[in-house]
Amino acid sequence: MQRQGLIVDDDASVCQMVGKVLTAVGLEAVALTRSSEAPGLLNEGKFEMVFLDLHMAPPDGIELARQIRHSRWNRATPIILISDDPRPSAMSIGFEAGASFFLYKPIDRNRLLKLIQSTQGTMEYGRRRTRRVALQSKVRLRCGAVVLEGETVDVSLSGILVKAGHTLAMGSPVQVSLDLSPRMEPIVGVGSVVRVLGGNQMGIQLDRLAIAESEKLQEFLLPLIPSE
């Protein structure tokens, strides 16, 4: 049986566009414009990846993502949430529900193609969002009047582990400027300290990245995240 990708979006033009790209990389596209039909399909068989519109008639993309993460066949399937919601809180809720990546409207075909090609055939992709990549990059943290210069120990799509001269208190909000590569502008956003290790390492959750910053981080990390 040909490998399939599922698209659930109440906009038929989005289904058509994503479907064409899936077909181009050798997947059979199964498209639904009524989200109520999705649970049945998801319980019947395995999909290589699933695209869900964030905002649609119940069940919406968040609810479907939760169902998928508790399903029999697609628990580890990559979930890409399609969104036109620019709020960082929407991204946080989506990741908590089990989304692997976000794809923002209007959809850029080249970015979509790169996303599909980078993840195709990776059975562990469902856990990639929190998969850490050992990476030493300069990072600048600001908490009020305190500024820390440090270096990342590892980086994931949802956070960074930072080594610095000293640490901040748990729960501290921080402004982050992350230099991943000399070929790109720093990734900037707001996060919070979620763990402290010893006297010089902090886990920073990147919970308030703008759309453009999130996309830059996704595109940089995707080729570096190992498959198993």
C-alpha positions as CSV (number, residue, x, y, z in Angstrom):
1,M,0.0,0.0,0.0
2,Q,1.3,3.5,-0.9
3,R,2.3,5.6,2.1
4,Q,-0.2,8.3,2.9
5,G,-0.3,11.8,4.3
6,L,-3.5,13.2,5.8
7,I,-4.6,16.8,5.4
8,V,-7.5,18.1,7.5
9,D,-8.4,21.7,6.7
10,D,-11.8,23.3,6.0
11,D,-10.2,25.3,3.2
12,A,-10.2,23.2,0.1
13,S,-7.5,25.3,-1.6
14,V,-5.1,24.5,1.3
15,C,-5.9,20.8,1.0
16,Q,-5.2,20.9,-2.7
17,M,-1.8,22.7,-2.3
18,V,-0.5,20.5,0.4
19,G,-1.8,17.5,-1.4
20,K,0.2,18.4,-4.6
21,V,3.4,18.7,-2.6
22,L,2.8,15.4,-0.8
23,T,2.2,13.7,-4.2
24,A,5.4,15.2,-5.6
25,V,7.4,13.5,-2.9
26,G,5.8,10.1,-3.4
27,L,3.0,10.2,-0.8
28,E,-0.7,9.6,-1.4
29,A,-2.6,12.6,-0.2
30,V,-5.8,12.0,1.7
31,A,-7.7,15.3,2.2
32,L,-10.7,16.1,4.5
33,T,-12.5,19.4,4.7
34,R,-14.7,18.1,7.5
35,S,-12.7,17.5,10.7
36,S,-15.4,15.2,12.1
37,E,-14.4,12.6,9.6
38,A,-10.7,12.6,10.7
39,P,-10.9,10.4,13.9
40,G,-12.3,7.5,12.0
41,L,-9.5,7.5,9.5
42,L,-6.8,8.0,12.1
43,N,-8.1,5.0,14.0
44,E,-8.1,2.8,10.9
45,G,-4.5,3.0,9.8
46,K,-1.0,4.6,9.8
47,F,-0.2,7.9,8.1
48,E,3.4,9.1,7.4
49,M,2.4,12.7,8.5
50,V,-0.7,14.6,9.3
51,F,-1.5,18.3,8.6
52,L,-4.2,19.9,10.8
53,D,-5.7,23.3,10.5
54,L,-5.5,24.9,13.9
55,H,-8.8,26.7,13.8
56,M,-11.8,24.8,12.3
57,A,-15.2,23.5,13.4
58,P,-14.9,20.9,16.2
59,P,-12.8,18.9,16.5
60,D,-10.2,21.6,15.8
61,G,-6.5,21.0,15.2
62,I,-5.7,21.0,18.9
63,E,-8.3,18.4,19.8
64,L,-7.3,16.2,16.9
65,A,-3.6,16.4,17.8
66,R,-4.4,15.3,21.3
67,Q,-6.4,12.4,19.9
68,I,-3.6,11.4,17.6
69,R,-1.1,11.3,20.5
70,H,-3.3,8.8,22.3
71,S,-4.2,6.7,19.2
72,R,-3.1,3.2,18.4
73,W,-1.6,3.7,14.9
74,N,-0.4,7.3,14.8
75,R,0.9,8.0,18.3
76,A,4.4,8.9,16.9
77,T,3.2,10.3,13.6
78,P,4.5,13.8,12.7
79,I,1.8,16.4,13.2
80,I,2.1,19.8,11.4
81,L,-0.4,22.4,12.6
82,I,-1.4,24.9,9.9
83,S,-2.0,28.2,11.5
84,D,-2.8,31.9,10.8
85,D,-2.7,32.7,14.5
86,P,0.3,34.9,15.2
87,R,0.0,34.6,19.0
88,P,2.9,32.8,20.7
89,S,0.4,31.3,23.1
90,A,-1.2,29.4,20.2
91,M,2.2,27.8,19.4
92,S,2.6,26.8,23.1
93,I,-0.8,25.2,23.2
94,G,-0.2,23.4,19.9
95,F,3.1,22.0,21.1
96,E,1.5,20.9,24.4
97,A,-1.2,19.1,22.5
98,G,1.4,17.1,20.6
99,A,2.2,19.1,17.4
100,S,5.6,18.6,15.9
101,F,5.9,21.7,13.8
102,F,3.9,24.7,12.7
103,L,3.2,25.8,9.1
104,Y,2.0,29.3,8.8
105,K,-0.5,30.8,6.3
106,P,-0.1,32.0,3.7
107,I,1.8,28.7,3.0
108,D,5.1,29.0,1.2
109,R,5.4,26.1,-1.1
110,N,9.2,25.9,-0.9
111,R,9.1,25.9,2.9
112,L,6.4,23.2,2.8
113,L,8.5,21.0,0.4
114,K,11.6,21.4,2.6
115,L,9.7,20.4,5.7
116,I,8.2,17.3,4.1
117,Q,11.5,16.2,2.5
118,S,13.4,16.7,5.8
119,T,11.1,14.5,7.8
120,Q,10.0,11.9,5.3
121,G,10.6,8.4,6.5
122,T,11.6,9.3,10.0
123,M,9.7,7.1,12.4
124,E,10.9,9.1,15.5
125,Y,9.7,12.4,14.1
126,G,6.8,12.6,16.5
127,R,9.3,13.3,19.3
128,R,11.5,15.6,17.4
129,R,10.2,18.8,18.9
130,T,11.9,18.1,22.2
131,R,14.9,16.2,20.7
132,R,18.0,18.0,21.8
133,V,20.9,18.7,19.4
134,A,24.3,19.2,21.0
135,L,25.2,22.7,19.8
136,Q,27.6,25.3,21.1
137,S,26.3,28.7,20.1
138,K,26.6,32.1,21.7
139,V,23.5,33.3,23.6
140,R,22.6,36.5,25.3
141,L,20.1,36.5,28.1
142,R,18.4,39.6,29.7
143,C,16.3,39.5,32.9
144,G,15.5,43.0,34.0
145,A,18.8,44.8,34.5
146,V,20.8,41.6,34.5
147,V,22.5,40.6,31.3
148,L,24.3,37.3,30.9
149,E,26.5,36.1,28.1
150,G,26.7,32.4,27.7
151,E,26.9,29.4,25.4
152,T,24.3,26.7,24.6
153,V,25.0,23.1,25.6
154,D,22.1,21.8,23.5
155,V,19.2,23.3,21.5
156,S,15.7,22.0,20.7
157,L,12.7,23.4,18.9
158,S,11.2,24.3,22.3
159,G,14.1,25.3,24.4
160,I,17.8,25.6,25.1
161,L,20.3,24.5,27.8
162,V,22.6,27.4,28.5
163,K,26.0,27.5,30.3
164,A,26.8,30.9,31.9
165,G,28.8,32.5,34.6
166,H,25.9,32.2,37.0
167,T,22.2,31.2,36.9
168,L,18.9,33.0,37.3
169,A,16.1,31.9,39.6
170,M,13.5,29.3,38.4
171,G,10.6,31.0,36.7
172,S,12.5,34.1,35.7
173,P,11.4,35.6,32.4
174,V,14.3,36.2,30.0
175,Q,14.8,37.9,26.7
176,V,16.9,35.6,24.5
177,S,19.2,36.4,21.6
178,L,20.6,33.2,20.1
179,D,23.4,33.2,17.5
180,L,23.1,29.9,15.7
181,S,25.2,30.7,12.7
182,P,27.3,33.6,11.3
183,R,25.2,33.2,8.1
184,M,21.9,34.2,9.8
185,E,20.6,36.9,12.1
186,P,20.2,35.9,15.8
187,I,17.0,34.3,16.8
188,V,15.3,36.6,19.4
189,G,12.4,36.0,21.6
190,V,11.2,35.6,25.2
191,G,11.4,32.5,27.4
192,S,11.6,31.5,31.0
193,V,13.9,29.5,33.2
194,V,12.4,26.1,33.8
195,R,15.3,24.3,35.4
196,V,18.7,25.0,37.0
197,L,21.6,22.5,36.9
198,G,24.5,23.0,39.3
199,G,25.7,26.6,39.5
200,N,26.2,27.4,35.9
201,Q,23.5,25.7,33.6
202,M,19.9,26.7,33.0
203,G,17.1,25.2,30.9
204,I,15.3,28.0,29.0
205,Q,11.9,27.3,27.6
206,L,11.3,29.3,24.4
207,D,7.6,29.9,24.9
208,R,7.2,33.2,23.1
209,L,8.8,33.1,19.7
210,A,7.3,35.2,16.9
211,I,6.4,33.3,13.8
212,A,9.4,34.3,11.8
213,E,11.8,33.4,14.6
214,S,10.1,30.0,15.1
215,E,10.4,29.2,11.4
216,K,14.1,30.2,11.4
217,L,14.8,27.8,14.3
218,Q,12.8,25.0,12.7
219,E,14.7,25.3,9.4
220,F,18.1,25.4,11.1
221,L,17.5,22.5,13.4
222,L,15.6,20.1,11.1
223,P,18.7,18.8,9.2
224,L,20.6,18.4,12.5
225,I,18.0,16.3,14.4
226,P,19.0,12.7,14.1
227,S,16.5,10.0,13.1
228,E,16.6,6.5,14.7
